[in-house]
C-alpha cells in the first residue's frame, strides 16, 4: 500500500471512530487531527505514522499544529511513540526494523 493511501486510511479511521456519535461542527474542525505520513516496518508488522495535532486555542501559543510520532501494530493497536509539544518529520524505520529514525523539534528549539 502506498504511503499516502495508508496515511489517508488511518486519518479516516481516527476521524470516524472518535466522532461517530456526534454531529460534525466547526468546533470539530478546529480539533481535527490528520495523518501526514506513514511508513511500514521492514517486517510489515507495524506502521509508524505522523499525526498532526492542532494547538489548543487560548491555551497554546499560536503556530502550526504539533506533529507526533505514533506506531500502530497489525492488530490496529496504536500507541504514541513521541507526543506532546513536538514537531516530528522525516520518519523511517531502521533497516533491522528495531528502531525509527526521525527529525524532531521540541518546545523552544529554533531548528
Residue pairs with C-beta under 8 A, 6 or more apart in sequence:
1 9
1 40
3 37
3 38
3 39
6 38
6 40
6 47
6 49
7 35
7 36
7 37
7 38
7 49
8 35
10 35
10 38
10 47
10 49
10 72
11 33
11 34
11 35
14 33
14 35
14 51
15 32
15 33
19 28
22 28
30 54
30 57
31 54
32 54
33 51
33 52
33 53
33 54
34 51
34 52
35 49
35 50
35 51
35 52
36 50
36 51
36 52
36 67
37 49
37 50
37 89
37 91
38 47
38 48
38 49
38 50
39 47
39 48
39 49
39 91
39 92
39 93
40 46
40 47
40 93
41 47
41 48
41 93
41 97
42 93
42 95
42 96
42 97
43 97
44 74
45 73
45 74
45 97
46 71
46 72
46 73
46 74
47 71
47 72
48 69
48 70
48 71
48 81
48 91
48 93
48 100
49 69
49 70
49 71
49 72
49 91
50 67
50 68
50 69
50 70
50 88
50 89
50 91
51 67
51 68
51 69
51 70
52 65
52 66
52 67
53 65
53 66
53 67
53 68
53 83
54 65
54 66
55 61
55 62
55 63
55 64
55 65
55 66
60 85
64 87
66 84
66 85
66 86
66 87
67 86
67 87
67 88
67 89
68 80
68 81
68 82
68 83
68 84
68 86
68 88
69 80
69 81
69 82
69 83
69 88
69 91
69 100
69 102
70 78
70 79
70 80
70 81
70 83
71 78
71 79
71 81
71 100
72 78
72 79
81 100
82 88
82 102
82 104
85 106
85 107
86 104
86 105
86 106
86 107
87 104
87 105
87 106
88 102
88 103
88 104
89 102
89 103
89 104
90 101
90 102
90 103
91 100
91 101
91 102
92 100
92 101
92 102
93 99
93 100
93 101
94 100
94 101
105 111
